[in-house]
Amino acid sequence: MGLKAVYINYCIYLGLSSIIIGLGLSTIIPTALALLITALLILIVFGILMFYSKTYGAKGFVKKMADAQMPRTIKVSNSFTTLLVWKNN
């Protein structure tokens, strides 16, 4: 279907969790409505995973998540004027 490597695991885990959510909803709301919500959840999850699979490739999603966790700036707690190189003696 076009899913690559890591996305198959995500599809299985998120699909099963959608089914469990649907089973939980069926105790609260009518079963037909819970089935409709569950089917929509599974389709949305599959669509999102297909998008990531085609956009980022097999390992691209993991790399994208790692890039998102990198710091944007580096904070310097020591001012440069206290270094010996910068002093005018």
C-alpha positions in Angstrom: 0.0 0.0 0.0 3.0 2.3 0.1 3.7 2.2 3.8 7.4 1.9 4.5 9.3 0.3 7.4 8.5 2.1 10.7 5.1 3.3 9.6 3.7 -0.3 9.6 4.3 -0.5 13.3 2.7 2.9 13.9 -0.2 1.8 11.7 -0.7 -1.4 13.7 -0.4 0.3 17.1 -2.6 3.3 16.3 -5.2 1.1 14.5 -5.5 -1.1 17.5 -5.8 1.8 19.8 -8.5 3.3 17.6 -10.4 0.0 17.8 -10.1 0.0 21.6 -11.3 3.6 21.8 -14.3 2.5 19.6 -15.1 -0.4 21.9 -15.0 2.0 24.9 -17.3 4.5 23.1 -19.8 1.7 22.3 -20.6 1.4 26.0 -21.5 5.1 26.2 -23.0 5.9 22.8 -25.0 3.8 20.3 -22.9 1.1 18.6 -23.5 2.4 15.0 -22.2 5.8 15.9 -19.2 4.3 17.8 -18.5 2.1 14.7 -18.6 5.2 12.5 -16.2 7.2 14.8 -13.8 4.2 14.9 -13.8 3.9 11.1 -13.1 7.6 10.7 -10.3 7.4 13.3 -8.7 4.5 11.4 -8.9 6.3 8.1 -7.4 9.5 9.5 -4.5 7.6 11.1 -3.9 5.7 7.9 -4.0 8.9 5.8 -1.6 10.7 8.1 0.8 7.7 8.1 0.6 7.5 4.3 1.4 11.2 4.1 4.5 10.8 6.3 5.6 7.7 4.5 5.5 9.4 1.1 6.9 12.7 2.3 9.8 11.5 4.5 10.5 8.0 3.3 11.3 5.0 5.5 13.6 6.6 8.1 12.7 10.3 7.4 10.0 10.6 10.1 12.4 9.5 12.8 15.0 12.0 11.5 12.3 14.7 11.5 11.4 14.0 15.1 15.1 14.1 16.1 15.6 17.4 14.3 12.6 18.8 16.1 14.3 18.0 19.4 17.5 19.8 18.6 18.0 23.2 20.3 17.7 26.2 18.0 20.2 28.3 19.9 23.1 27.7 22.3 23.0 29.7 25.5 26.3 31.0 26.7 26.4 31.6 30.5 29.8 33.0 30.6 30.5 36.5 29.1 33.4 36.8 26.7 34.9 39.8 28.5 36.1 37.6 31.4 38.3 35.6 29.1 42.1 36.4 29.2 42.2 36.8 25.4 39.8 39.7 25.5 41.3 41.7 28.4 43.4 44.7 27.4 46.2 44.7 29.9 
